Amino acid sequence: MTSSNVSAGATKVADLTINEFRELVQEVVIQTLSEMMGDPDEGLELRDDFVEELKQSLANVEAGGKTVPAQKVAERLGLTW
């Protein structure tokens, strides 16, 4: 169902065909999931000091530095159940 098929506010759900209704539901689900799962920080830039910390961390790992598995970090922060 495209916006050309239905003018805003002029059509009732009861007036839609089954295919138009399915398309409407699909559009609403996709929009809702996009809003819920979208990255709220998209388009923002990292602070320069944070970029430097990341670079240092990556260099440390490349040089053989110790890493901590994500599961261990989650446990330490009480994020597991």
Steps between C-alpha positions, in 0.01 A plus 500: 500500500654826399400840624341563161256215565358654814466868578581586860201463728255429217502120513382266773660166572171337404535653152843344436553184303677216679819577309479871582445415867800264501715769339382753759582267789839421346580872464402566862706206629806605299468861613457397864796260492715765332412749773562246777817348364649796320824648625415816697863610464508465122661802343664617821876530516726350765689739724868530415608371842285191461640433152849512650400254775366261239819526296710431811284203591529351152876556498524325837312196369711489183813507719376190684322675787245316709132516410192419707217297344169685472331234715741574788439873470124440503533283812709765678238761419212277608355489149443124490213299640 
